């Protein structure tokens, strides 16, 4: 009959490996960020540096871009032309102005239409809440391009929109697709408003009802409770929805191409697309991308500032 001997001691290196994988170590949780860091490097940092290399590069005798990867060899001519042309009176200023105006008006429309919808679904819809949420998500199931093509079908001279306008007595409805700025604005609002409604709905749905009831108990009217409690508490979600809408709008070019295709409604994205894909001045197009990044950087800086300010106020 054999007698079991004493247990073998665990090697020290095995204990070290166990401690490395322990959730109690800070590095354990830090490793979860590694896939995101790799993704950020591959698809954000490297492409951004490639844009810089093209923007500060040159073109050869065949008018093909020659990127300069060494910052010491960079040529600032194209970037200087893009920045100076983006100022008031410059050659790209009309596109910059159209972009700022179209995005601002579209964002205002998204707020005017989307906030009441999100407020109703979050605060008042009871039995139909699940159905309404599904209806809000359905636009994400359809390609943006297909939705814009459907919008074109509605706005053609013989489309439903003009038929309805003629039926109510407007004998000469506008030609929506003839380079009109309001058509582009309506199309931008139609295309991106789901991205505004969903985060606003999520923010409104998380507001504690007892806070609104406390305001009512203190004598506030429904309008005062909304303005002093609901609206301030929903401001972070409004900022998040605005960021989701504004960021793609600034670089949008295909909506304008489909709805207008007119130089007088050209946006910054159309100028970039023209130089990058339709011409022989790719470095200038890359330099306009830098202008776009500057505009978006200013907007994102304000978004971060407002978000941190609201977080401190609500803490």
C-alpha positions in Angstrom: 0.0 0.0 0.0 1.5 3.3 -1.1 1.4 6.4 1.0 0.8 9.7 -0.7 3.8 12.0 -0.2 3.6 15.7 0.5 2.2 17.9 -2.2 4.6 19.4 -4.6 5.3 23.1 -4.1 3.9 25.5 -6.8 6.8 27.0 -8.8 7.3 30.7 -8.1 7.0 31.6 -11.8 3.5 30.0 -11.9 2.4 32.2 -8.9 3.8 35.3 -10.7 1.7 34.4 -13.8 -1.4 34.0 -11.7 -0.8 37.4 -10.1 -0.5 39.1 -13.5 -3.9 37.6 -14.5 -5.5 38.5 -11.2 -8.4 41.0 -11.5 -7.0 42.7 -8.4 -4.1 44.1 -10.4 -4.6 47.4 -12.3 -2.8 46.1 -15.4 -5.4 43.4 -15.7 -8.2 45.9 -16.5 -5.9 48.1 -18.5 -5.3 45.2 -20.9 -9.0 45.4 -22.0 -8.2 48.7 -23.7 -5.6 47.1 -25.9 -7.9 46.2 -28.8 -9.3 49.7 -28.8 -5.8 51.2 -28.8 -4.8 49.0 -31.7 -7.9 50.0 -33.6 -7.3 53.7 -32.9 -3.7 53.4 -34.2 -4.6 51.5 -37.3 -7.7 53.4 -38.4 -7.3 56.9 -36.9 -3.7 57.8 -36.2 -2.1 56.2 -39.2 -4.7 57.5 -41.7 -4.5 61.0 -40.2 -0.7 61.0 -40.6 -1.2 59.8 -44.2 -3.5 62.8 -44.8 -0.8 65.1 -43.3 1.9 63.6 -45.6 -0.3 64.2 -48.7 -1.4 67.6 -47.6 2.2 68.7 -47.0 3.6 66.8 -50.0 3.9 67.7 -53.7 2.7 66.4 -57.1 5.0 64.9 -59.7 5.1 65.8 -63.4 2.1 63.5 -64.0 0.2 65.5 -61.4 0.1 62.5 -59.0 0.5 63.1 -55.3 3.8 62.5 -53.7 3.4 62.3 -49.9 6.3 63.5 -47.7 6.4 61.2 -44.7 9.3 63.1 -43.0 8.0 66.2 -41.3 11.3 68.0 -42.0 10.6 67.8 -45.8 7.0 69.1 -45.6 5.8 71.7 -48.1 3.2 74.1 -46.6 2.0 75.6 -49.9 -1.2 73.6 -50.3 -2.1 73.9 -46.6 -1.5 77.6 -46.7 -3.7 78.0 -49.8 -6.5 75.9 -48.2 -6.4 77.9 -44.9 -6.3 81.3 -46.6 -9.0 80.2 -49.1 -11.3 79.2 -46.2 -11.3 82.7 -44.7 -14.0 85.2 -45.6 -13.4 86.3 -49.2 -11.3 83.3 -50.1 -12.0 80.9 -52.9 -13.4 78.2 -50.5 -15.3 80.6 -48.3 -18.7 80.0 -50.0 -18.4 76.3 -49.3 -17.4 76.9 -45.7 -20.3 79.4 -45.2 -22.8 76.9 -46.8 -21.5 74.2 -44.5 -21.8 76.2 -41.4 -25.3 77.5 -42.3 -26.7 74.2 -43.5 -25.4 72.3 -40.4 -26.6 75.0 -38.0 -30.1 75.1 -39.5 -30.3 71.3 -39.8 -29.3 70.9 -36.2 -32.0 73.4 -35.1 -34.6 71.5 -37.1 -33.4 68.2 -35.6 -33.9 69.7 -32.1 -37.3 71.3 -32.9 -38.6 68.0 -34.3 -36.6 65.4 -32.5 -36.8 66.6 -28.9 -40.6 66.6 -28.7 -40.6 63.1 -30.2 -38.0 61.8 -27.7 -39.8 63.5 -24.9 -43.2 62.0 -25.7 -41.7 58.5 -26.1 -39.7 58.7 -22.9 -42.2 60.5 -20.6 -45.7 59.8 -21.9 -45.8 56.7 -24.1 -47.0 53.8 -22.0 -48.4 50.9 -24.0 -46.9 52.0 -27.3 -43.4 52.8 -26.0 -41.9 49.6 -27.3 -43.5 50.0 -30.7 -42.3 53.6 -30.9 -38.8 52.6 -30.0 -38.8 50.0 -32.8 -40.0 52.7 -35.2 -37.2 55.0 -34.2 -34.6 52.2 -34.8 -36.0 51.1 -38.2 -34.3 53.9 -40.2 -30.9 52.4 -39.1 -31.9 49.2 -40.9 -32.1 51.0 -44.3 -29.1 52.4 -46.2 -28.7 56.1 -46.0 -28.3 56.2 -49.8 -31.6 54.4 -50.3 -33.4 56.8 -48.0 -32.0 59.7 -50.0 -33.1 58.2 -53.3 -36.6 57.8 -51.8 -36.4 61.5 -50.8 -35.6 62.3 -54.4 -38.6 60.4 -55.6 -40.8 62.4 -53.3 -39.4 65.8 -54.4 -39.4 65.4 -58.1 -41.7 67.7 -60.0 -44.3 64.9 -60.4 -43.7 63.5 -56.9 -46.0 63.3 -53.9 -44.8 66.5 -52.3 -45.8 68.6 -55.2 -49.0 66.7 -55.7 -50.0 67.4 -52.1 -49.1 71.1 -52.5 -51.2 71.4 -55.7 -54.1 69.6 -54.0 -54.1 72.3 -51.2 -54.1 75.1 -53.7 -50.5 75.9 -54.4 -50.6 75.9 -58.2 -46.8 76.5 -58.8 -44.9 74.4 -56.2 -41.1 74.9 -56.1 -38.6 72.8 -58.0 -37.1 71.1 -55.0 -34.2 69.5 -56.9 -33.0 72.6 -58.7 -30.1 73.6 -56.5 -32.2 74.9 -53.6 -30.5 75.3 -50.2 -33.7 74.5 -48.3 -33.9 71.1 -50.1 -30.4 70.2 -48.9 -31.2 71.4 -45.4 -34.4 69.3 -45.3 -32.5 66.3 -46.7 -29.8 66.6 -44.1 -32.3 66.8 -41.3 -34.3 63.9 -42.6 -31.2 61.7 -43.0 -29.6 62.4 -39.6 -32.5 63.1 -37.2 -32.6 59.4 -35.9 -29.1 59.9 -34.6 -30.4 62.9 -32.6 -33.6 61.3 -31.3 -32.1 58.1 -29.8 -29.6 59.6 -27.4 -32.0 62.3 -26.3 -34.6 59.6 -25.6 -32.1 57.7 -23.6 -31.3 60.7 -21.5 -34.9 61.7 -20.9 -35.8 58.1 -20.0 -33.2 58.1 -17.2 -34.5 61.2 -15.5 -35.9 60.4 -12.1 -39.6 61.2 -12.0 -39.3 62.1 -8.3 -37.3 65.1 -9.2 -40.0 66.5 -11.4 -42.6 65.6 -8.8 -40.6 67.5 -6.2 -40.6 70.6 -8.4 -44.3 70.3 -8.8 -44.7 70.0 -5.0 -42.7 73.1 -4.5 -45.3 75.0 -6.6 -43.7 74.9 -10.1 -46.1 74.8 -13.0 -45.6 72.0 -15.6 -43.8 74.5 -17.9 -41.6 75.7 -15.1 -40.8 72.1 -14.1 -39.8 71.3 -17.6 -37.6 74.4 -18.1 -35.9 74.2 -14.7 -35.7 70.4 -14.2 -36.2 68.3 -17.3 -34.4 70.5 -19.8 -31.3 71.0 -17.7 -31.1 67.3 -16.8 -31.4 66.4 -20.5 -28.7 68.8 -21.7 -25.9 66.2 -21.8 -28.0 63.9 -24.0 -28.9 66.9 -26.2 -25.1 67.6 -26.6 -24.5 63.9 -27.4 -27.2 63.9 -30.0 -25.9 67.2 -31.5 -22.4 65.7 -31.7 -23.7 62.6 -33.5 -25.5 64.8 -36.0 -23.0 67.5 -36.6 -19.9 65.4 -37.1 -21.1 63.5 -40.2 -23.0 66.5 -41.5 -19.7 68.5 -41.8 -18.1 66.0 -44.1 -21.3 65.0 -46.0 -21.1 65.5 -49.7 -23.4 62.8 -51.3 -26.6 64.4 -49.9 -25.8 67.6 -51.6 -24.8 65.8 -54.8 -28.0 63.8 -54.9 -30.5 66.5 -53.9 -28.9 69.6 -55.5 -25.7 68.9 -57.5 -25.4 72.7 -57.9 -22.2 74.7 -57.2 -24.2 77.4 -55.3 -25.1 74.8 -52.6 -21.6 73.2 -52.5 -20.4 72.3 -49.0 -16.9 71.6 -47.8 -17.3 67.9 -48.3 -18.1 68.5 -52.0 -14.9 70.6 -52.4 -12.8 67.8 -50.8 -14.4 65.2 -53.0 -13.8 67.3 -56.1 -10.1 67.6 -55.4 -9.5 64.1 -54.1 -11.4 62.1 -56.6 -12.2 64.4 -59.5 -9.0 66.3 -60.1 -5.2 66.4 -60.0 -4.8 68.4 -56.8 -5.1 65.7 -54.2 -2.7 67.6 -51.8 -5.1 70.5 -51.9 -8.0 68.2 -51.1 -6.0 66.7 -48.2 -5.3 70.2 -47.0 -9.1 71.0 -47.0 -9.5 67.9 -44.9 -7.2 69.6 -42.4 -9.5 72.6 -42.4 -12.4 70.3 -41.8 -10.6 68.7 -38.9 -9.9 72.2 -37.4 -13.6 73.0 -37.6 -14.6 69.7 -36.0 -11.9 70.1 -33.4 -13.4 73.4 -32.3 -16.8 71.8 -32.1 -15.5 68.8 -30.1 -13.6 71.1 -27.7 -16.8 72.9 -26.9 -18.7 69.6 -26.5 -16.1 68.3 -24.0 -16.2 71.6 -22.1 -20.0 71.6 -21.9 -20.0 67.9 -20.9 -17.5 68.4 -18.1 -19.4 71.6 -17.0 -22.7 69.7 -16.8 -21.0 66.8 -15.0 -19.7 69.1 -12.3 -23.0 70.8 -12.0 -24.9 67.5 -11.6 -22.4 65.9 -9.3 
